[in-house]
Amino acid sequence: MFRRTIPVIVLLALIGLTAIYCVSIVSGKRTPVEDDNGWIRLLGSGYEDFGHIWHGERPTHAFRVRNVSDQAIDVTALKVDCSCAYPKLTIEDPSGKQVERKIFKLPVLQDDGAKRLTWFGPGEELVITMRVNTDERLPLKREIRGQALIVFAARQSGPPPQPAPGKKPRAKEPGHVLVGFRAQVEPRLVILPSPELAIPSIARGQVACTIVEFRALPKRPFKITRFEPDNPDTKVQKIDTPGDKLRYFINVGPIPKPGKFVRTITFHTDMDNGYSFPVEVIGVAADSLELSNFGLINFGRFDFAKPCETTIDATYNVPDGKLEWTVASLRVHDVGGSDVSDLFHAEVTERAPREFEITVRYKGGLKSSEFGGKLQLSTSDPDHKQVELRILGYRRNQ
């Protein structure tokens, strides 16, 4: 009973320590690395709360780690979990003067065989200046959080030196430092209907259009000095609007390829030292010709002694467009490879404007257990001059 209890107690203790460590990072209070481990010491808090900031601001904060050992320490890694955070490393000597030393963006293999970003000597401080860019995302009210992990390694190997009287032994390795930040981003503008403009699905080759409106927060007059679309197929035109709001008409297209598309327009203003912000236009361009059932004419299992037919739908997504169809060829073979095309017939009928039914009829008389083939159609659409459809079917066991 006693032997089983010890691992449980140890496990609960480890869980408790982990919880304390996580809370210390989030709350901004002392972190475990502030306790002198014989190598490094985090000076001050490992957490910075920037509070409420305007969209477009780029606040910075410097975290400091001091080398309290008697030898050089390598910085082997720097990892950030937020794309809005940009850390910059510098080194200062004990007097606070910046040290000129190579600092790489990625770990580089050195002559001594070690990989490092840089290093700092006894008494020197590694300064991690964290810049937070709030203008890389859409101007919406949101909270951002991030963390940076800095990993260290001892330059020399071998047993650590004996501690001085009254001091605890030095750890085997310097370990790592985890620092974090948060900020509440506030928009400077009301953007209607949204900074992310979703438009209805359109056909490939069609032009999409939408309207966006801006009003300053707090309410005051302002100007859009210029705008920069990220694609030449995007056109922006101002609409005359009374009052302190601005309205713009946006055209996107023609869209050359089917699928989702995103266009970003950066608007520059005369507010607060030339504040700029992005607006996105998001939509889906459908192919000009859509086929149901993935273009597969599947008879499934049925009685080969009786006639049967199956149909798939075709939609032509070109407004005011007219599509003409021609059955170019119909080739069907049985399981043995014999041509049984004369037992089948294909036709295309227009059910409604730009909506069609493609029908394949089986006349009966097939002796095999299954069949397969292809239906080749020609259309008047320049992007779909030839349409090939697969055909298959199986005899139902009686």
N, C-alpha and C positions, 0 to 999 in steps of 0.2 A: 504493500500500500504506500509506504514511504517513497520507494523508488519511482512509482508512477506519478506522485505528486510534484516532484522536483521539476520535470520538464514542463508541466503545465504552468507552474509558477514563473519559470524562466520565460516561457512564451508570453504570458500576460504582461510581464515586465517589459519585454521587447515591444509589444504592441503599445504599451503606455508611453514608452520613450518615443516611438515613431509618431504617436499622436501629438506629444508635446512639441516635437521638432516641426511638424507640419503647421501647428497653430502658431508657433513662433515666427515662421516665415510670413504667414498671412497677416498676423496682427502687427508685424513690424517691430516686435520686441526683440530681446536678445536671442541670437541664434547660437547653437552649440559651438560653431567655429569661433565665436568671440572669446570663448575660454581658451587660454593659451595652450596649444597642443605641442609647443616647442618648435613649430615651423612657421605658422601663419596666424594672423589675427585680423578679423574683420572689424574695422573701426566704425563705430556708430551702428546705425540700424541697417539691416539687410532688406528693408522694405520701404518703398516710397509711395505715398498716396498723393498724387497730383491734384486731387479734388476735382472741381468742376472747371473744365477748360473748353474754349470755343473750338469748333471744327476749323481746321487750318492751322492751329497752333502746334508748335513742335517743342514741348518742354523737355528739359534735360535734367539729369541728376547724376552725381558722381558717387559711386561706391568705392571704398578704399580698403585694400588688403595689404597689411604690412608683413614683411619678412622679419620674423623675430628669431631666426636661427642664425647659425654661424657659417652658413654656406649658401651658394646660389640655388634658387628654386626655379624649375622650368614651368612655364605655362603651356600645357599640352593640348588643351581643348577649350573652346568657348561655344556654347550652344544656346540658342535663343528659341523659345517656343511661340513667339508672336512675330508675324511678318511686319508689324508696324514698328518694331523696336530695332534700333540701329546702335549697337554698342561700339565704342572706340576705346582702345587700350593705350595708355601712356604710363610712363614710369617716372617717379620723382625720387630724388635723393633725400636723406634725412633733413636737409635744410629747406625742402619744398621746391627745389629747382628741378625742372624737367630734364630727364636724362635722354641724350640722343642714343637710341638703340634701335636696331632693326626689329620691326613687329610685323609679322606676316598675317594675312587674312586666314590662311589655312596652315595646318601643321606642315613644316618643311623638314626633310631629313638633313641633319647637320653632319659636320665632319666627324663628330664623336659617336655617330650612329644613332643618336636620339632624334625623335621628332618633336618639334616644339613650335609654338607661335612666337615666343620670346622668353626672356628670363629676367629675374630681378634679384639683386644681391642682398646681403645682410643689411638691415635697417632701411632698405628702399621700400617704396610703396607702389603697388600696382593700382592704377586708377582706372576704373571701368565707368566711362561716361555713357550713360544710356539716354539716347534721344528717341522720343516717341513721335512718330509722324501720324497725325490724325487725318490728313487730307488724302490719303491713299485709298480710303473707302468712301462710300456715299455719305453725304451730309445728313445723317440720321442721329437721333438721340440714342446713345448706347453707352454701355460700360465696357472698357477694355482692360484686360489683365495680361500680364506677361511675366516670365521668369527667365533668368540667365544662369546657366551652370558654368562655372569656371573650374577646370580640373588642373591640379598641380602635381608635380613629381619631383622627387629629390634628385639632385644632380649626381651625388656620390652614392655608391652602394656600400654595403657592409653594416656592422652593428652600430646603433646610435651611440653617441657619447654618454658617459655617466652624468646624470643630472647633478646640479649643484645641491649642497645641503639644504634641505627644507623645500625643495621643488620636486614635482612629480616627473617621472621619466617622459622623454619625448616619444611621440608616436613614430611608428615605422615609416609612414609616408605622410606628406602634407595633406593629402585628401582633396576635398573640393569645397567650393563656396557656392551657395545658391542664394541669389538675390531676386527680388520681385518688385512689381509696381502695379498700380491701378490708376485709372482716370475715368471720370464721367464726362463724355463728350457731348456738348450742346450744339445744336445747329444754329447758324447765324441767319438762316432763311427758312421761310415756309415755302416748300416746293409742292405744287399741286399739278397732277394728282399724287405724284410721288417722284423721288429721285430715280426710281427704277420704273421706266415707262414700258409697260407690257402692252403689245398691240395684238389684235386678232391674227390668226393664221392667214397667210397669204400664199398665192401660188408663186413658184419660182419664176423669176422674170418680171414679177409685179413690183410696184412701188408702195411702200408703207408710209403712212403719215400719222402724226399725232401733234398735240399742242401741250406745252408746258408753261406754267405760270410761277413767278417768283415774287415774294414779299419779304422785306427785311425784318429781322428781330433784333431789338425792338423796332416798332414801326417807324420808318423814316425813308426819305427819298434816297435812291442810289442808282448807279448806272452799270450796265454791262458794257465794258470797254471793248471786248472782242470775245470770239468763241472759236474753238479749235476742235473740229471733228477728227476722229482717228482714222476715218476712211473717206476717200474722195466721193463715194456714192451717197454721202450724207450731206444734206443741204439744210441750213438754218436761216429763217427769215423772221424779222421782228414784226409783231402786230401792234399797231397803234392802240394803246389802252390808256384811259384816263386814270388819274390818281397815282398812288405810290407803288403800284404793282407793274411788273413787266411780263409780257406774254410773247412766246415765240412759237412759230410753226416749223415743224421738223419733218423733212422728207428723207426716207431711206430707200435706196434701191436704184434700179432693179437688182434684186438679189440673184446672184449668178448660180448658186448651188442650193439644192434642197437641204433642209435641216435647220437646227437652231442657229440664230445669228444674234450677235451683240454688237452694238455700236456705242462708243463712249464719246461724249462731247464735253470738253472742258470750257466752262464759262469763267471769264475773268471780269472782276468788278473794280470799282473805285473805292471799295470799303477796306478799311484797316490794312493799309499798305499793299493794296492790290490783291486782296483775297480772291482765290479761285476755287472752284468746286466742280466735281464731275457729275454728269447725268447720263444714265444708261438707257438705251432703247433696246428692248429684248423682244424677240418674236420667233416664229417658226415659219420657214418657207416650205410649202408642200411641193412635191414633184408635180409636174403638169399632168401626169397620168398616174392614177392610183388603181390598183387591182386588189380585189378582195381575195381572201384565202391564199395570200402570197403568190397569186398567179397559178395555183395548182388546181387542175380540173380532176377532182377525185370522185370516182363513182362509188368507192367503197366496196362492200360485198353485196352482191345481188344475184338474182336468178338469170343466168345467161340465156335461158330459153325465152325470156320476155324482153321486149324493147324497154329502153331506159334512157333518161337524159339527165344531165346535170348542168348547172349554170353558175358562173361567177360574175360579179359586178365590176364595172369599170367606170371611174369618174374622171372627167376632164376638167382640171382646175385652172382653166384660162377664161377669165370673164369675157363674155361675148364671143368666145371662140367657137369654131365649128370644126368637128373632127370627123373625118371620113375613114371607114374601115374597109379592108379587103382581105378575104381569106386567101393567103398565098399558098399554103400547103397544109395537108393533114396526113400525118404518117403514124400508123398504129401497127404494132406487131404483137404476136402472141408469145407465150413463154418459150416456144421453140425457135423464135426468130422469124416466123412466116409473116408476110405482109397481109394484114386483115383490114386495111384502110377502107375497103369498099363496104364494110359493115358499119361505118360511122359517117356522120354528117355534122358540119359546123356552120354556125351563122352568128352574126352580130346584129342586134336590134337596139334602136334608141328608145329607151323607156321614158325619158324626160330630157329637157335641154341639158346637154353635157353629161348625161347619165346613160349607161349602156349595159346590156346583158350579153354575155358571151356564152352561147349554148352549144354543147356537143351532145348529139343523139346517137345512141346505139340501137341498131335495127334488129339485132338478134341473129342467132345462127352460129355463134362462136363455140368451138369444141374444146378449147384450151381451158386451163384452170385460172389464167390471169392474162392481162394485157397491159401494154404501156406504149407511150408514144409522145409526139409533140405536135402542137398546133402553131403554125407560123402565120402571124397576122401582119399586114402592112397598114400604116396609118398616114394621115396627112400632116401629123405633127413632126416638125423637123428634128426634135430631140428623141422621138420614138418612131423612127421610120419602120423598124422591125420589132415586133413583140412576139416572144416565144413563150408558150405555155406548155407545161408538162401535163400528160394524161396518164391515169392509171386506174385499174379496177381489178376485182377478184371475184371468182365464182363463190357463191354462198353454198355451203354444204347442205344437202337436203336431209 
